[in-house]
Amino acid sequence: MSQIDVLIIEDDPMVVEVNRGFINAVPGFRVAGVARTGREAIELVKELVPDLVLLDIYLPDIDGVTTLQEIRRFGLPTDVIIITAAHNAETIQSVFRYGAIDYIIKPFKFTRLKAALNCYATLHNRFKCQSQMNQNEIDSLALSRGQQLDEGVPKGLNEITLKQVYLFLLKEGTALSAEEVAEGVGLARVTARRYLDFLEKSGRVILELQYGSVGRPVNRYRTLE
């Protein structure tokens, strides 16, 4: 698996170091550079062409939305995850329209960023390794990028969390229990079970029963791929 280069765009030095430590703690990722303004970020993306950018909205010159627009205007092949304290609906809608793949609100836990990075690694490596895809594989990528299922995500479930649960199963490539998924994604077991049950009912994952020597069978879930 190739190393994934990440550019941090953040003006707070303390936050930069926290994010750097988080990224370095996730296997397969490395920090390629740091930009503290939007204009510096655009020039660094042009120069380094990182695989992934972690972008704050509040920057001292131009804001993160404008920075993302400029990255897209230049057609730079870089994916973007927003990490910011901004949580107004207009900003969130804008960055998703301009192609951000995830949105993390400060303050956040390491498990949330780790899940986002692992989800991204799954997508990144599938595109790197496959020259062609069938419809099932395209459908799974559509789900992983946050698009709704045909049935729609029911009230109380979050599409980004749904994406993380699904991609964790996809990455592991084996049948897992709700407890194992909860630990891997950073959720409560009951919450993970709700997402897994929805994915099973919508036909995205398969439910398998594992029988032990004593007690009730354990529900285990795996993807179709």
Secondary structure, 3 states (H helix, E strand, C coil): CCCEEEEEECCCHHHHHHHHHHHHCCCCEEEEEEECCHHHHHHHHHHHCCCEEEECCCCCCCCHHHHHHHHHHCCCCCEEEEEECCCCHHHHHHHHHCCCCEEEECCCCHHHHHHHHHHHHHHHHHHHHCCCCCHHHHHHHHHHCCCCCCCCCCCCCCHHHHHHHHHHHHHHCCCEEHHHHHHHHCCCHHHHHHHHHHHHHCCCEEEEEECCCCCCCEEEEEECC
